């Protein structure tokens, strides 16, 4: 189960990188009804970074400040950020010692402990939803 979860996060991050590379620079931060493609991609990555940063370094801060469009203005800078998020994911998964570890409880900022698998699945769903919004926005803006 650990390897399947890890693979799902790898696939999600890889698909975010491909999405960034497939979007014309002028469309990356063009707003549609809610948020731009770039903003949705950054939100997806930030959800992953927040969870894995919390698990590896107990830093549960929202990475809002360093994931602003002004900070990550180009496709290249976004892909570099996604690679940093991937490195954090790798560190976290390397410390999970088998499927039994997924049933352990972890303290999260809300104060209510969650099992590791619950936390990882919630993060995967939230990050995937942002990715889906980015894909939908690309379709809207691309015509």
ChimeraX attribute file (.defattr): number of C-alpha atoms within 10 A of each C-alpha:
attribute: neighborCount
match mode: 1-to-1
recipient: residues
	/A:1	11
	/A:2	16
	/A:3	12
	/A:4	9
	/A:5	15
	/A:6	17
	/A:7	12
	/A:8	15
	/A:9	22
	/A:10	15
	/A:11	12
	/A:12	19
	/A:13	25
	/A:14	16
	/A:15	13
	/A:16	25
	/A:17	20
	/A:18	12
	/A:19	19
	/A:20	22
	/A:21	15
	/A:22	12
	/A:23	17
	/A:24	12
	/A:25	14
	/A:26	8
	/A:27	16
	/A:28	25
	/A:29	18
	/A:30	15
	/A:31	14
	/A:32	13
	/A:33	7
	/A:34	10
	/A:35	14
	/A:36	21
	/A:37	29
	/A:38	30
	/A:39	23
	/A:40	24
	/A:41	26
	/A:42	27
	/A:43	23
	/A:44	27
	/A:45	27
	/A:46	23
	/A:47	23
	/A:48	27
	/A:49	26
	/A:50	20
	/A:51	24
	/A:52	25
	/A:53	22
	/A:54	19
	/A:55	21
	/A:56	15
	/A:57	10
	/A:58	14
	/A:59	15
	/A:60	16
	/A:61	14
	/A:62	16
	/A:63	18
	/A:64	12
	/A:65	10
	/A:66	13
	/A:67	18
	/A:68	14
	/A:69	16
	/A:70	9
	/A:71	11
	/A:72	18
	/A:73	15
	/A:74	17
	/A:75	19
	/A:76	13
	/A:77	12
	/A:78	23
	/A:79	20
	/A:80	14
	/A:81	20
	/A:82	24
	/A:83	16
	/A:84	14
	/A:85	20
	/A:86	20
	/A:87	14
	/A:88	21
	/A:89	22
	/A:90	15
	/A:91	14
	/A:92	18
	/A:93	18
	/A:94	11
	/A:95	11
	/A:96	14
	/A:97	10
	/A:98	12
	/A:99	12
	/A:100	12
	/A:101	14
	/A:102	18
	/A:103	12
	/A:104	13
	/A:105	15
	/A:106	18
	/A:107	14
	/A:108	16
	/A:109	12
	/A:110	7
	/A:111	8
	/A:112	9
	/A:113	13
	/A:114	16
	/A:115	15
	/A:116	19
	/A:117	20
	/A:118	15
	/A:119	16
	/A:120	19
	/A:121	14
	/A:122	14
	/A:123	20
	/A:124	19
	/A:125	13
	/A:126	16
	/A:127	24
	/A:128	22
	/A:129	15
	/A:130	20
	/A:131	26
	/A:132	16
	/A:133	20
	/A:134	26
	/A:135	18
	/A:136	13
	/A:137	24
	/A:138	22
	/A:139	11
	/A:140	11
	/A:141	15
	/A:142	10
	/A:143	6
